[in-house]
Amino acid sequence: MRKKGLVVLVVLLMVECHLVSTIEGAMQEKAESIIPISTNSPPEGNTTFLDGITWCVARPGVSAVDLQNALDWACGQGMADCTPIQSGGSCFEPDTLLSHASYAFNYYYQQNGNSDIACNFGGTATVITRDPSYGSCAYSTSGSITSSAPSMSRHSLSWWKLFGILLLLFMRS
């Protein structure tokens, strides 16, 4: 009887872990989807511009406060990989807010479909058709990075397999 109780406890813990991971993923997606980004044109992919390649960079002349807030969002909730713009990174120099924001904005833009709406950042960014890469600092292009959005399908399948095995073991004993 003790064995059955232990199996039931393990199964319940696994179901709870699965539900928590699924809910966390859904909450993150929902939080990201409610951030208002205004745009005057419909989202368009990279295919509408010269050679089909575009980049997103910070707009010169924007207030430093607005630019810093947008950079903080891109590197935080926006989940842009900002490692290259940190000290010692390939895109740290020049160490300016405009340069760092441009890198982060472009990373987010490329990761999120190359649409006008993914290059707004509260009006602090703009789409360009000239490659902003320089020296050892290479700006991403469409398809050169993969989405970092959490994918639960592979993990969910594993949880359900384990759940099924434990359920079969429970029913056999």
C-alpha beads as a LAMMPS data file, in Angstrom:
LAMMPS data file: protein, C-alpha beads

173 atoms
172 bonds

1 atom types
1 bond types

-500.0 500.0 xlo xhi
-500.0 500.0 ylo yhi
-500.0 500.0 zlo zhi

Masses

1 110.0

Atoms # bond

1 1 1 0.000 0.000 0.000
2 1 1 2.897 2.331 0.795
3 1 1 4.279 1.753 -2.729
4 1 1 0.977 2.817 -4.291
5 1 1 0.914 5.987 -2.206
6 1 1 4.428 6.857 -3.279
7 1 1 3.599 6.288 -6.956
8 1 1 0.473 8.460 -6.653
9 1 1 2.536 11.217 -5.009
10 1 1 5.161 11.080 -7.773
11 1 1 2.476 11.192 -10.463
12 1 1 0.790 14.167 -8.832
13 1 1 4.108 16.014 -8.550
14 1 1 4.836 15.376 -12.222
15 1 1 1.413 16.640 -13.282
16 1 1 1.888 19.737 -11.129
17 1 1 5.333 20.412 -12.656
18 1 1 3.899 20.047 -16.143
19 1 1 1.008 22.378 -15.390
20 1 1 3.276 24.994 -13.797
21 1 1 5.681 24.959 -16.759
22 1 1 2.792 25.225 -19.219
23 1 1 1.152 28.070 -17.281
24 1 1 4.452 29.971 -16.946
25 1 1 4.992 29.730 -20.704
26 1 1 1.464 30.956 -21.390
27 1 1 1.840 33.817 -18.892
28 1 1 5.082 34.943 -20.509
29 1 1 3.503 34.877 -23.971
30 1 1 0.517 36.847 -22.672
31 1 1 2.706 39.428 -20.944
32 1 1 4.702 39.972 -24.121
33 1 1 1.575 40.276 -26.230
34 1 1 0.058 43.115 -24.175
35 1 1 2.960 45.532 -24.545
36 1 1 1.558 48.218 -26.813
37 1 1 3.666 49.080 -29.822
38 1 1 2.096 51.601 -32.162
39 1 1 2.685 51.467 -35.875
40 1 1 1.332 53.401 -38.824
41 1 1 1.662 50.577 -41.295
42 1 1 0.837 46.885 -41.270
43 1 1 3.587 44.449 -40.315
44 1 1 5.677 43.608 -43.353
45 1 1 8.514 41.136 -43.564
46 1 1 11.946 41.728 -44.993
47 1 1 10.825 40.933 -48.532
48 1 1 9.521 44.433 -49.297
49 1 1 12.905 46.168 -49.341
50 1 1 15.968 46.271 -51.566
51 1 1 17.471 42.776 -51.744
52 1 1 14.861 41.714 -49.166
53 1 1 17.140 42.478 -46.193
54 1 1 16.406 45.047 -43.499
55 1 1 17.738 45.908 -40.069
56 1 1 16.268 47.760 -37.113
57 1 1 18.340 50.466 -35.436
58 1 1 17.895 53.185 -32.822
59 1 1 16.692 56.543 -34.132
60 1 1 19.278 59.320 -33.714
61 1 1 18.003 62.315 -31.754
62 1 1 15.717 60.312 -29.451
63 1 1 15.943 61.220 -25.761
64 1 1 18.461 59.185 -23.777
65 1 1 15.803 58.260 -21.208
66 1 1 13.453 56.832 -23.843
67 1 1 16.307 55.018 -25.560
68 1 1 17.552 53.517 -22.278
69 1 1 14.037 52.348 -21.362
70 1 1 13.631 50.705 -24.752
71 1 1 17.083 49.083 -24.502
72 1 1 16.274 47.765 -21.021
73 1 1 13.033 46.273 -22.343
74 1 1 14.720 44.681 -25.381
75 1 1 17.429 43.054 -23.258
76 1 1 14.945 42.082 -20.527
77 1 1 11.364 41.191 -21.417
78 1 1 12.165 41.302 -25.138
79 1 1 14.697 38.506 -24.594
80 1 1 17.252 39.924 -27.021
81 1 1 20.733 38.442 -26.625
82 1 1 22.623 41.492 -25.378
83 1 1 25.841 39.649 -24.531
84 1 1 27.735 41.168 -27.519
85 1 1 27.068 44.722 -26.253
86 1 1 28.390 44.041 -22.768
87 1 1 31.954 44.941 -21.830
88 1 1 34.365 42.806 -23.820
89 1 1 31.679 41.772 -26.323
90 1 1 32.132 42.008 -30.093
91 1 1 29.705 44.957 -30.312
92 1 1 30.587 46.807 -27.082
93 1 1 32.600 49.448 -28.937
94 1 1 31.587 52.121 -29.546
95 1 1 30.304 52.248 -25.989
96 1 1 27.329 54.488 -26.734
97 1 1 23.663 54.171 -25.906
98 1 1 22.710 54.604 -29.572
99 1 1 25.038 51.816 -30.707
100 1 1 24.010 49.373 -27.974
101 1 1 20.305 50.067 -28.472
102 1 1 20.684 49.558 -32.227
103 1 1 22.213 46.119 -31.721
104 1 1 19.542 45.036 -29.210
105 1 1 16.680 46.433 -31.297
106 1 1 17.908 44.617 -34.388
107 1 1 18.284 41.330 -32.521
108 1 1 14.693 41.599 -31.280
109 1 1 13.479 42.640 -34.740
110 1 1 15.133 39.693 -36.482
111 1 1 13.918 37.290 -33.798
112 1 1 10.324 38.489 -34.100
113 1 1 9.527 38.373 -37.780
114 1 1 11.186 41.465 -39.264
115 1 1 7.953 43.401 -39.135
116 1 1 7.487 47.130 -38.712
117 1 1 5.756 46.473 -35.415
118 1 1 8.825 44.598 -34.121
119 1 1 10.940 47.694 -34.841
120 1 1 9.134 50.434 -33.018
121 1 1 10.234 50.484 -29.369
122 1 1 7.948 53.377 -28.553
123 1 1 9.122 55.361 -31.567
124 1 1 12.825 55.058 -30.705
125 1 1 13.728 52.736 -33.613
126 1 1 13.530 52.632 -37.385
127 1 1 13.979 50.088 -40.188
128 1 1 16.929 50.565 -42.542
129 1 1 18.136 48.793 -45.691
130 1 1 21.896 49.314 -45.197
131 1 1 23.805 46.758 -43.108
132 1 1 24.866 48.467 -39.838
133 1 1 27.517 45.797 -39.111
134 1 1 31.053 47.041 -38.540
135 1 1 34.412 45.455 -37.729
136 1 1 33.797 42.291 -35.726
137 1 1 30.251 43.365 -34.847
138 1 1 27.839 41.529 -37.130
139 1 1 24.178 42.487 -36.955
140 1 1 21.760 39.593 -37.358
141 1 1 19.624 39.107 -40.438
142 1 1 16.462 37.143 -41.067
143 1 1 17.085 33.463 -40.418
144 1 1 20.490 33.957 -38.772
145 1 1 19.042 33.625 -35.269
146 1 1 16.426 31.343 -33.821
147 1 1 13.597 32.293 -31.565
148 1 1 14.245 31.989 -27.852
149 1 1 10.575 31.712 -27.015
150 1 1 10.070 28.788 -24.698
151 1 1 8.731 25.717 -26.405
152 1 1 6.901 23.345 -24.150
153 1 1 5.840 20.740 -26.700
154 1 1 8.992 18.622 -26.469
155 1 1 9.067 18.800 -22.675
156 1 1 5.339 18.249 -22.405
157 1 1 5.644 15.031 -24.355
158 1 1 8.330 13.815 -21.939
159 1 1 6.151 14.617 -18.931
160 1 1 3.213 12.782 -20.407
161 1 1 5.330 9.730 -21.246
162 1 1 6.566 9.566 -17.664
163 1 1 3.055 10.098 -16.389
164 1 1 1.773 7.212 -18.522
165 1 1 4.537 4.865 -17.379
166 1 1 3.930 5.671 -13.726
167 1 1 0.201 5.273 -14.187
168 1 1 0.739 1.821 -15.754
169 1 1 3.031 0.846 -12.887
170 1 1 0.432 2.011 -10.409
171 1 1 -2.342 0.065 -12.088
172 1 1 -0.214 -3.144 -12.194
173 1 1 0.543 -3.110 -8.463

Bonds

1 1 1 2
2 1 2 3
3 1 3 4
4 1 4 5
5 1 5 6
6 1 6 7
7 1 7 8
8 1 8 9
9 1 9 10
10 1 10 11
11 1 11 12
12 1 12 13
13 1 13 14
14 1 14 15
15 1 15 16
16 1 16 17
17 1 17 18
18 1 18 19
19 1 19 20
20 1 20 21
21 1 21 22
22 1 22 23
23 1 23 24
24 1 24 25
25 1 25 26
26 1 26 27
27 1 27 28
28 1 28 29
29 1 29 30
30 1 30 31
31 1 31 32
32 1 32 33
33 1 33 34
34 1 34 35
35 1 35 36
36 1 36 37
37 1 37 38
38 1 38 39
39 1 39 40
40 1 40 41
41 1 41 42
42 1 42 43
43 1 43 44
44 1 44 45
45 1 45 46
46 1 46 47
47 1 47 48
48 1 48 49
49 1 49 50
50 1 50 51
51 1 51 52
52 1 52 53
53 1 53 54
54 1 54 55
55 1 55 56
56 1 56 57
57 1 57 58
58 1 58 59
59 1 59 60
60 1 60 61
61 1 61 62
62 1 62 63
63 1 63 64
64 1 64 65
65 1 65 66
66 1 66 67
67 1 67 68
68 1 68 69
69 1 69 70
70 1 70 71
71 1 71 72
72 1 72 73
73 1 73 74
74 1 74 75
75 1 75 76
76 1 76 77
77 1 77 78
78 1 78 79
79 1 79 80
80 1 80 81
81 1 81 82
82 1 82 83
83 1 83 84
84 1 84 85
85 1 85 86
86 1 86 87
87 1 87 88
88 1 88 89
89 1 89 90
90 1 90 91
91 1 91 92
92 1 92 93
93 1 93 94
94 1 94 95
95 1 95 96
96 1 96 97
97 1 97 98
98 1 98 99
99 1 99 100
100 1 100 101
101 1 101 102
102 1 102 103
103 1 103 104
104 1 104 105
105 1 105 106
106 1 106 107
107 1 107 108
108 1 108 109
109 1 109 110
110 1 110 111
111 1 111 112
112 1 112 113
113 1 113 114
114 1 114 115
115 1 115 116
116 1 116 117
117 1 117 118
118 1 118 119
119 1 119 120
120 1 120 121
121 1 121 122
122 1 122 123
123 1 123 124
124 1 124 125
125 1 125 126
126 1 126 127
127 1 127 128
128 1 128 129
129 1 129 130
130 1 130 131
131 1 131 132
132 1 132 133
133 1 133 134
134 1 134 135
135 1 135 136
136 1 136 137
137 1 137 138
138 1 138 139
139 1 139 140
140 1 140 141
141 1 141 142
142 1 142 143
143 1 143 144
144 1 144 145
145 1 145 146
146 1 146 147
147 1 147 148
148 1 148 149
149 1 149 150
150 1 150 151
151 1 151 152
152 1 152 153
153 1 153 154
154 1 154 155
155 1 155 156
156 1 156 157
157 1 157 158
158 1 158 159
159 1 159 160
160 1 160 161
161 1 161 162
162 1 162 163
163 1 163 164
164 1 164 165
165 1 165 166
166 1 166 167
167 1 167 168
168 1 168 169
169 1 169 170
170 1 170 171
171 1 171 172
172 1 172 173
